[in-house]
């Protein structure tokens, strides 16, 4: 995976006391049906993602993290205030090895690609018929397909009347900083010599992330500036092509 276009992920526990940042793309994700995950999460299966060693930084609340180390497997780290499950830590290296997907804000950029410990699946909820490979016990590391980086690029073209340049500029200054909150990135910002046409190349990890950006209430509150500018906006959605 190329890290050049990766927007760091952020996450938190339920009460917000523990916060973290992930500075490299997640490696792979899976559902775990073991009874430990059932008990710590209260659900039939827990979704977690493997991380690149050293890529997780706890930015707040490190002193609030508590751990439970069973006889085997990873140490389970949770917030001592609200009880939210956050990480799994390798006891030998002391490094955070997995992050609970539910603790990540926004789109993590990966989807669970396997189901493990299905021999212990909860009897009260059938396993989803989603086509994912199933393993009665722990899934071998190389059996879980790695996450594939796929970006969606949006070409946004705005054509403006002269009177609308100032309002449109104020609108952009207000909404473009919101891209990062939804895993987006402004790759290029282009403008014609007369200032009447502006083109943005915006990258997101998924269409869902882009839709989250578009529906962000903070963006919507600035909509009057866009209307005031009289801009005619065209949107073109593009996907990466396999080499």
Buried (B, 14 or more C-beta within 10 A) or exposed (E): BEEEBBBBBBBBBBEEBBBBBBBBBBBBBBBBBBEBBBEBBEBBBBBBBBBBEEBBEBEBBEEBBEBEEEEEBBBBBBBBBBEBBBBBBEEEEEBBBBBBBBBBEBBBBBBBBBBBBBEBBEEEEEBEEEEBEBBEEBBEEEBBBBBEBEBBBBBBBBBBEEEBBEBBBBBBEBBBEBBBBBBBBBEEEEEEEEEBBBBBBBBBBBEBBBEBBEEBEEBEEBEEBBEBBBBEBEEEEEEEEEE
